[in-house]
Amino acid sequence: MEEQNLETEYKGGVYARRVLRGMWLNDQAAWRPVQFFAINYDYWYEITKADGDLEEGEQPKLNENGEQYVIAWTDCGYFDSYTQLRFGGLTVKSAIESAEEVVGQKI
């Protein structure tokens, strides 16, 4: 896994900072990319809010830095891959564990 704390993308007051990039072996045949981004908003909360489906009292899930980590299953930038995201957690460690659980192997 390669650390990448220097790449930050901005769009409309939102940022996505790539913190890690890695690969995983799909069906023991093809290497596939995975990236981990720290974002300054709750991706799923905003979608649910836009759809008018928030539960009463529901709040964004953000850590003490006002961020959450998401997993992107592409090698594109965040704003080019945000349709292929998965919530990773509030820490880098939880995001990695979540991704490894999905693919059933170390990344």
mmCIF file of the C-alpha atoms, coordinates in Angstrom:
data_MODEL
# 
_entry.id   MODEL 
# 
loop_
_atom_site.group_PDB 
_atom_site.id 
_atom_site.type_symbol 
_atom_site.label_atom_id 
_atom_site.label_alt_id 
_atom_site.label_comp_id 
_atom_site.label_asym_id 
_atom_site.label_entity_id 
_atom_site.label_seq_id 
_atom_site.pdbx_PDB_ins_code 
_atom_site.Cartn_x 
_atom_site.Cartn_y 
_atom_site.Cartn_z 
_atom_site.occupancy 
_atom_site.B_iso_or_equiv 
_atom_site.pdbx_formal_charge 
_atom_site.auth_seq_id 
_atom_site.auth_comp_id 
_atom_site.auth_asym_id 
_atom_site.auth_atom_id 
_atom_site.pdbx_PDB_model_num 
ATOM 1   C CA . MET A 1 1   ? 0.000   0.000   0.000   1.00 0.00 ? 1   MET A CA 1 
ATOM 2   C CA . GLU A 1 2   ? 1.332   3.389   -0.959  1.00 0.00 ? 2   GLU A CA 1 
ATOM 3   C CA . GLU A 1 3   ? 0.745   6.449   1.236   1.00 0.00 ? 3   GLU A CA 1 
ATOM 4   C CA . GLN A 1 4   ? -0.308  9.564   -0.668  1.00 0.00 ? 4   GLN A CA 1 
ATOM 5   C CA . ASN A 1 5   ? -1.037  12.440  1.677   1.00 0.00 ? 5   ASN A CA 1 
ATOM 6   C CA . LEU A 1 6   ? -0.181  15.139  -0.844  1.00 0.00 ? 6   LEU A CA 1 
ATOM 7   C CA . GLU A 1 7   ? -2.985  14.765  -3.386  1.00 0.00 ? 7   GLU A CA 1 
ATOM 8   C CA . THR A 1 8   ? -6.043  16.833  -2.552  1.00 0.00 ? 8   THR A CA 1 
ATOM 9   C CA . GLU A 1 9   ? -8.905  17.635  -4.919  1.00 0.00 ? 9   GLU A CA 1 
ATOM 10  C CA . TYR A 1 10  ? -11.380 20.485  -4.383  1.00 0.00 ? 10  TYR A CA 1 
ATOM 11  C CA . LYS A 1 11  ? -14.858 21.028  -5.776  1.00 0.00 ? 11  LYS A CA 1 
ATOM 12  C CA . GLY A 1 12  ? -17.598 23.336  -4.519  1.00 0.00 ? 12  GLY A CA 1 
ATOM 13  C CA . GLY A 1 13  ? -16.315 23.668  -0.940  1.00 0.00 ? 13  GLY A CA 1 
ATOM 14  C CA . VAL A 1 14  ? -15.645 19.937  -0.644  1.00 0.00 ? 14  VAL A CA 1 
ATOM 15  C CA . TYR A 1 15  ? -12.239 18.317  -0.580  1.00 0.00 ? 15  TYR A CA 1 
ATOM 16  C CA . ALA A 1 16  ? -11.006 14.780  -1.047  1.00 0.00 ? 16  ALA A CA 1 
ATOM 17  C CA . ARG A 1 17  ? -7.489  13.953  0.109   1.00 0.00 ? 17  ARG A CA 1 
ATOM 18  C CA . ARG A 1 18  ? -6.055  10.677  -1.159  1.00 0.00 ? 18  ARG A CA 1 
ATOM 19  C CA . VAL A 1 19  ? -4.323  9.034   1.792   1.00 0.00 ? 19  VAL A CA 1 
ATOM 20  C CA . LEU A 1 20  ? -3.593  5.543   0.432   1.00 0.00 ? 20  LEU A CA 1 
ATOM 21  C CA . ARG A 1 21  ? -3.542  3.686   -2.839  1.00 0.00 ? 21  ARG A CA 1 
ATOM 22  C CA . GLY A 1 22  ? -3.248  -0.064  -3.248  1.00 0.00 ? 22  GLY A CA 1 
ATOM 23  C CA . MET A 1 23  ? -4.088  -3.114  -5.337  1.00 0.00 ? 23  MET A CA 1 
ATOM 24  C CA . TRP A 1 24  ? -5.968  -6.339  -4.717  1.00 0.00 ? 24  TRP A CA 1 
ATOM 25  C CA . LEU A 1 25  ? -6.051  -9.575  -6.710  1.00 0.00 ? 25  LEU A CA 1 
ATOM 26  C CA . ASN A 1 26  ? -9.498  -10.232 -8.184  1.00 0.00 ? 26  ASN A CA 1 
ATOM 27  C CA . ASP A 1 27  ? -10.278 -13.967 -8.556  1.00 0.00 ? 27  ASP A CA 1 
ATOM 28  C CA . GLN A 1 28  ? -6.530  -14.646 -8.332  1.00 0.00 ? 28  GLN A CA 1 
ATOM 29  C CA . ALA A 1 29  ? -6.298  -13.403 -11.927 1.00 0.00 ? 29  ALA A CA 1 
ATOM 30  C CA . ALA A 1 30  ? -6.329  -9.621  -12.294 1.00 0.00 ? 30  ALA A CA 1 
ATOM 31  C CA . TRP A 1 31  ? -4.948  -6.826  -10.145 1.00 0.00 ? 31  TRP A CA 1 
ATOM 32  C CA . ARG A 1 32  ? -7.548  -4.144  -9.312  1.00 0.00 ? 32  ARG A CA 1 
ATOM 33  C CA . PRO A 1 33  ? -6.973  -0.663  -7.863  1.00 0.00 ? 33  PRO A CA 1 
ATOM 34  C CA . VAL A 1 34  ? -8.311  0.649   -4.587  1.00 0.00 ? 34  VAL A CA 1 
ATOM 35  C CA . GLN A 1 35  ? -7.885  4.108   -3.088  1.00 0.00 ? 35  GLN A CA 1 
ATOM 36  C CA . PHE A 1 36  ? -8.697  5.623   0.278   1.00 0.00 ? 36  PHE A CA 1 
ATOM 37  C CA . PHE A 1 37  ? -9.806  9.242   0.510   1.00 0.00 ? 37  PHE A CA 1 
ATOM 38  C CA . ALA A 1 38  ? -10.406 11.513  3.508   1.00 0.00 ? 38  ALA A CA 1 
ATOM 39  C CA . ILE A 1 39  ? -13.377 13.744  2.690   1.00 0.00 ? 39  ILE A CA 1 
ATOM 40  C CA . ASN A 1 40  ? -14.749 16.704  4.649   1.00 0.00 ? 40  ASN A CA 1 
ATOM 41  C CA . TYR A 1 41  ? -18.404 15.676  4.501   1.00 0.00 ? 41  TYR A CA 1 
ATOM 42  C CA . ASP A 1 42  ? -20.563 12.596  5.016   1.00 0.00 ? 42  ASP A CA 1 
ATOM 43  C CA . TYR A 1 43  ? -21.103 11.282  1.481   1.00 0.00 ? 43  TYR A CA 1 
ATOM 44  C CA . TRP A 1 44  ? -24.087 9.040   2.291   1.00 0.00 ? 44  TRP A CA 1 
ATOM 45  C CA . TYR A 1 45  ? -25.690 11.584  4.635   1.00 0.00 ? 45  TYR A CA 1 
ATOM 46  C CA . GLU A 1 46  ? -25.711 14.182  1.848   1.00 0.00 ? 46  GLU A CA 1 
ATOM 47  C CA . ILE A 1 47  ? -27.279 11.732  -0.619  1.00 0.00 ? 47  ILE A CA 1 
ATOM 48  C CA . THR A 1 48  ? -29.942 10.735  1.903   1.00 0.00 ? 48  THR A CA 1 
ATOM 49  C CA . LYS A 1 49  ? -30.581 14.405  2.703   1.00 0.00 ? 49  LYS A CA 1 
ATOM 50  C CA . ALA A 1 50  ? -30.943 15.287  -1.000  1.00 0.00 ? 50  ALA A CA 1 
ATOM 51  C CA . ASP A 1 51  ? -33.442 12.429  -1.386  1.00 0.00 ? 51  ASP A CA 1 
ATOM 52  C CA . GLY A 1 52  ? -35.432 13.712  1.624   1.00 0.00 ? 52  GLY A CA 1 
ATOM 53  C CA . ASP A 1 53  ? -34.940 10.432  3.495   1.00 0.00 ? 53  ASP A CA 1 
ATOM 54  C CA . LEU A 1 54  ? -33.041 11.501  6.636   1.00 0.00 ? 54  LEU A CA 1 
ATOM 55  C CA . GLU A 1 55  ? -34.186 9.951   9.890   1.00 0.00 ? 55  GLU A CA 1 
ATOM 56  C CA . GLU A 1 56  ? -35.240 12.434  12.566  1.00 0.00 ? 56  GLU A CA 1 
ATOM 57  C CA . GLY A 1 57  ? -32.126 13.573  14.430  1.00 0.00 ? 57  GLY A CA 1 
ATOM 58  C CA . GLU A 1 58  ? -29.763 11.887  11.975  1.00 0.00 ? 58  GLU A CA 1 
ATOM 59  C CA . GLN A 1 59  ? -26.370 13.602  11.879  1.00 0.00 ? 59  GLN A CA 1 
ATOM 60  C CA . PRO A 1 60  ? -23.350 13.305  9.581   1.00 0.00 ? 60  PRO A CA 1 
ATOM 61  C CA . LYS A 1 61  ? -20.736 10.714  10.593  1.00 0.00 ? 61  LYS A CA 1 
ATOM 62  C CA . LEU A 1 62  ? -17.454 12.626  10.824  1.00 0.00 ? 62  LEU A CA 1 
ATOM 63  C CA . ASN A 1 63  ? -14.367 12.226  12.996  1.00 0.00 ? 63  ASN A CA 1 
ATOM 64  C CA . GLU A 1 64  ? -12.797 14.887  15.230  1.00 0.00 ? 64  GLU A CA 1 
ATOM 65  C CA . ASN A 1 65  ? -11.152 16.427  12.144  1.00 0.00 ? 65  ASN A CA 1 
ATOM 66  C CA . GLY A 1 66  ? -14.511 16.771  10.387  1.00 0.00 ? 66  GLY A CA 1 
ATOM 67  C CA . GLU A 1 67  ? -13.673 13.952  7.972   1.00 0.00 ? 67  GLU A CA 1 
ATOM 68  C CA . GLN A 1 68  ? -14.639 10.430  7.068   1.00 0.00 ? 68  GLN A CA 1 
ATOM 69  C CA . TYR A 1 69  ? -12.764 7.901   4.951   1.00 0.00 ? 69  TYR A CA 1 
ATOM 70  C CA . VAL A 1 70  ? -14.192 6.387   1.816   1.00 0.00 ? 70  VAL A CA 1 
ATOM 71  C CA . ILE A 1 71  ? -12.962 3.585   -0.409  1.00 0.00 ? 71  ILE A CA 1 
ATOM 72  C CA . ALA A 1 72  ? -12.861 4.062   -4.180  1.00 0.00 ? 72  ALA A CA 1 
ATOM 73  C CA . TRP A 1 73  ? -12.558 0.937   -6.318  1.00 0.00 ? 73  TRP A CA 1 
ATOM 74  C CA . THR A 1 74  ? -10.921 2.817   -9.225  1.00 0.00 ? 74  THR A CA 1 
ATOM 75  C CA . ASP A 1 75  ? -7.648  4.528   -10.018 1.00 0.00 ? 75  ASP A CA 1 
ATOM 76  C CA . CYS A 1 76  ? -9.375  7.791   -11.028 1.00 0.00 ? 76  CYS A CA 1 
ATOM 77  C CA . GLY A 1 77  ? -9.464  10.939  -8.957  1.00 0.00 ? 77  GLY A CA 1 
ATOM 78  C CA . TYR A 1 78  ? -12.149 11.206  -6.275  1.00 0.00 ? 78  TYR A CA 1 
ATOM 79  C CA . PHE A 1 79  ? -14.609 13.318  -8.240  1.00 0.00 ? 79  PHE A CA 1 
ATOM 80  C CA . ASP A 1 80  ? -14.298 10.988  -11.229 1.00 0.00 ? 80  ASP A CA 1 
ATOM 81  C CA . SER A 1 81  ? -14.928 7.879   -9.122  1.00 0.00 ? 81  SER A CA 1 
ATOM 82  C CA . TYR A 1 82  ? -17.461 9.000   -6.528  1.00 0.00 ? 82  TYR A CA 1 
ATOM 83  C CA . THR A 1 83  ? -20.151 6.721   -7.973  1.00 0.00 ? 83  THR A CA 1 
ATOM 84  C CA . GLN A 1 84  ? -18.020 3.728   -6.912  1.00 0.00 ? 84  GLN A CA 1 
ATOM 85  C CA . LEU A 1 85  ? -17.508 4.607   -3.262  1.00 0.00 ? 85  LEU A CA 1 
ATOM 86  C CA . ARG A 1 86  ? -17.939 2.665   -0.063  1.00 0.00 ? 86  ARG A CA 1 
ATOM 87  C CA . PHE A 1 87  ? -17.971 4.101   3.459   1.00 0.00 ? 87  PHE A CA 1 
ATOM 88  C CA . GLY A 1 88  ? -14.691 3.165   5.080   1.00 0.00 ? 88  GLY A CA 1 
ATOM 89  C CA . GLY A 1 89  ? -15.066 4.595   8.552   1.00 0.00 ? 89  GLY A CA 1 
ATOM 90  C CA . LEU A 1 90  ? -13.771 7.412   10.655  1.00 0.00 ? 90  LEU A CA 1 
ATOM 91  C CA . THR A 1 91  ? -10.143 6.224   10.711  1.00 0.00 ? 91  THR A CA 1 
ATOM 92  C CA . VAL A 1 92  ? -7.707  5.029   8.049   1.00 0.00 ? 92  VAL A CA 1 
ATOM 93  C CA . LYS A 1 93  ? -7.410  1.720   9.905   1.00 0.00 ? 93  LYS A CA 1 
ATOM 94  C CA . SER A 1 94  ? -11.164 1.094   9.812   1.00 0.00 ? 94  SER A CA 1 
ATOM 95  C CA . ALA A 1 95  ? -11.246 1.957   6.089   1.00 0.00 ? 95  ALA A CA 1 
ATOM 96  C CA . ILE A 1 96  ? -8.504  -0.551  5.316   1.00 0.00 ? 96  ILE A CA 1 
ATOM 97  C CA . GLU A 1 97  ? -10.239 -3.221  7.410   1.00 0.00 ? 97  GLU A CA 1 
ATOM 98  C CA . SER A 1 98  ? -13.525 -2.532  5.629   1.00 0.00 ? 98  SER A CA 1 
ATOM 99  C CA . ALA A 1 99  ? -11.922 -2.847  2.188   1.00 0.00 ? 99  ALA A CA 1 
ATOM 100 C CA . GLU A 1 100 ? -10.125 -6.051  3.155   1.00 0.00 ? 100 GLU A CA 1 
ATOM 101 C CA . GLU A 1 101 ? -13.377 -7.498  4.439   1.00 0.00 ? 101 GLU A CA 1 
ATOM 102 C CA . VAL A 1 102 ? -15.046 -6.767  1.086   1.00 0.00 ? 102 VAL A CA 1 
ATOM 103 C CA . VAL A 1 103 ? -12.315 -8.393  -1.022  1.00 0.00 ? 103 VAL A CA 1 
ATOM 104 C CA . GLY A 1 104 ? -11.462 -11.151 1.465   1.00 0.00 ? 104 GLY A CA 1 
ATOM 105 C CA . GLN A 1 105 ? -7.718  -10.473 1.436   1.00 0.00 ? 105 GLN A CA 1 
ATOM 106 C CA . LYS A 1 106 ? -5.016  -8.028  2.483   1.00 0.00 ? 106 LYS A CA 1 
ATOM 107 C CA . ILE A 1 107 ? -4.628  -4.957  0.328   1.00 0.00 ? 107 ILE A CA 1 
# 
